[in-house]
Amino acid sequence: MDPATLRGLQAPLKDQYRTDPASARTPLAATGECDGDAVTCTVAGWAGPVRAGLHPATGGDGSDACSGDMLLEAVLACAGVTLRSVATAMGLDVGVVRLRAEASFDARGTLGVDAAVPVGIQDLLVTAEISGDVEEDRLERLARTTERYCVVGQSLREPARVVVRRAG
């Protein structure tokens, strides 16, 4: 996609959101189900159902997806789409882009072994390697802007609120 086509697609949306800010509030949803005795949750995904379970570091056997890995996949997908959008808007030919997300978690926090240990991923790093010939200062701007506008990455700044209630 070229910058003019992208701007053409986004301009009417930006105009609408400027004149009617409430219309920019975009709902998102995901569904999942925990059924049976297994410590798993099957999530409806774009490519079909994905069963998530305990990571081996917390008692799983590795046969189910790890929700931490799924989180990194979501961050990576968002960062990749955002990077491509920003690169297009900047008129950069980044060529082929290979992305990797890395983080770690301390299982002591998740398992309640030590209350002082944080629960959650730490040191999340998304690395994008491009094949295109782009000046260093433009790469830095591309990275900063991608980080700023990556919805999933920015969403990690505030923890999710969890509500448990009876069905029906």
N, C-alpha and C positions, 0 to 999 in steps of 0.2 A: 504494500500500500504506500502511496506517496503522501507527502504532507498536505497537499491540497484536498485530496480525497478524505483524509482523516478529519481535517478542519471542517469540511463540508458535512460530514456525518455528525460531528460534535457541536457545531455552531448553533443549530436550532435547539438542541438540548440545553446548551449553556444559556441561551436567550430565555428559554422557558423557565429555567431554574432561577435566573436573575429576577424575572417578573413574578414568579410564583414559587418562592423558596420551599413551600410545603410539598410541592410536587417532586422535589429532589429526594425526599425521604423514600428509600427503596427497600421494600421488605425482602428478606432472605429467610430461607427455612431449610432445615434438614430433618429427616426422620430416622428413627432407629427403633429396634425392639430387642429387649432382653427376655428370653423365653427358655424355660427349662432350668436345669441345675448348673449348667456351665457358667463360668464367670466370663461371659462374652456379651457383646452388643452388636447386632447386625444392623449396619447403617446402609440406607438406600443411597447408592452412588450413581454417578452419570453412566458408568460402564457396568452397572449391576450392583448387587448387594456385596458389601464387604463386612466380614465378621472380624471384629476387633476383640482382642483378649489381653491377658496379662503379658507384659514383657518378661522374658526369661529372668531378668534381674529382680523381678517382683513375684516370681512363682509360676510364670507361664512356661509352656514347652516350646514356644516359637512357631506353633502351627497356625496362629492367628495373627492378623495385622496388629501392629502396635499403634495405639492412638498417637503417641509421640511422633512416630514416623509419618503418620497421616497428617499431623499438624505441619511437619516440615514439608510434606508434599504440597499442602495448601499454600504455605508461604512461598514455596518455589514457583508454583503455578502463577500466583498473583504477581510475584516479582518479575517473572518472565514476561507476562502479558504487559505489565506496566512498563518494563524496560523497552519492549518493542514499540509500545505506543509513544513513549517519550523520545526514543531514538527517531521514530518516524516524524514526530512533530519538530525535532531539531534538525531534520534533514540529514541524519547520519546513516551511512551504510555500514552497519555493524556486522554484516555477513552472517555466518552461522554462529549461534550463541549456545554455549554449553554452560549449564547452571548446576550448582551443587549447594545444598543446604546442610549445615552441620550444627549440632548442638549436643549437649549432654544433660543428664539429670542425675541427681544423687538419690539413689533408691532408699536411703535412710529416711529422707523426708517423706516420700510416698508411703513407705511402710510404717511410719510413725515411730521409728527407732530413736530418733533424736528430734525433738520439737524445735531446736535451733536451726535445723537444716531446712532450707527452703524447698517447697514442693513446686515442681515445674522445671521446664527446660531452662538452661543457663547458656550464656555465651553463644547465642544464635548468630550464625554468620552465613550469609548468602554470597556466593562467589559466582560471577558471570565472566566467562572467557569468551571473547569475541574474535572472529577471524578477520574482521574488517580493519582497514587502516584508518584509525581515528586518533587525533591528537590527544595527548595526556590530559590537558585541561578540559577538553570536551568529555573525556571518559569520567573525570572527577565530577563534572556537572551532571552527567548521565546517572552516575551512582547516587549522588545526593538527591536528585529529583525522583529517581525510581524509589528510593527509600521513603521519601516524603509522601508519595502518592500510592504506595502499595497498601491497599485496604487491609489485607490480612496481617501484614507486618505491623501496621499502626494499631490494629485492634489488640495486639498483644500487650499494649501499654496498660490496659485495664482488664482485670480478671472477669471472667464470666460469672454471672449470678445464676445460681442453681435453685430451682423451686421443685419440691417434691409434694405431690398431692394425690388424692384418691381419684381414680378414673370414674367418670359417670357424672 
